[in-house]
């Protein structure tokens, strides 16, 4: 294998790796934004009432 072909192959490999890292970085940023939105929605939501609250009375004499 000659030096020029090896150089081209190494350059293409480096480019593919850089593109892969950039795509992973974009996906990670998107997931962080989604988690931030979900956290904000959960903090704004009112809690659901307890399903049995106020339905029974415990009286002992």
N, C-alpha and C positions, 0 to 999 in steps of 0.2 A: 504494500500500500504506500502510495507516495504521500509526501508531506501536505500537499494542497488538499487532497481528498480527506486526509485525517483532520486537517484544520476546519474544513467545511462541516464535517461530521460533528466535531466537537462544538462548533458554533451553533449548529442546529439543535444539538442536545441541550446546550445552555439556554437557547431561546425557548425551547419547549418547557424546560424547568421553570424559567422566569414567568412564562405565561400561566403555567399551572399554579404557581405561588400567587400570582395576581388574582386569578379566578378564586382560589381558596380564600384570599383576603377579602374579596368582595362578598363572598358568601358569608364569611364570619361577621363582617360589618352589618349585613342585612339581618342576620340572626340576632345580633345585639340590639338592633333597632326594634325588631319584633318583640324581644324580651322586655325592652323598656316600655313599649306600648302596652304589653300585657300586664306588666307590673302596675302601670298607671291605671289601667282599667280595673284591676283587682282592688286597688286602694280606694277607688271612687265608688265601688259597688257597695250597696247596703247589705249587711248580713241577712241571711234568710232567717225567719223566725223559727224557734224550736218547734218541732212538730207536735209535741204533747204539752206545751206550755199552756196552762190555764184550763186544761180539760178535766183534771181530777183534783179532788180536795182530800187531803189526808187529815182526818179528824179522829182524835183519840180522847176518851173520857175516863 
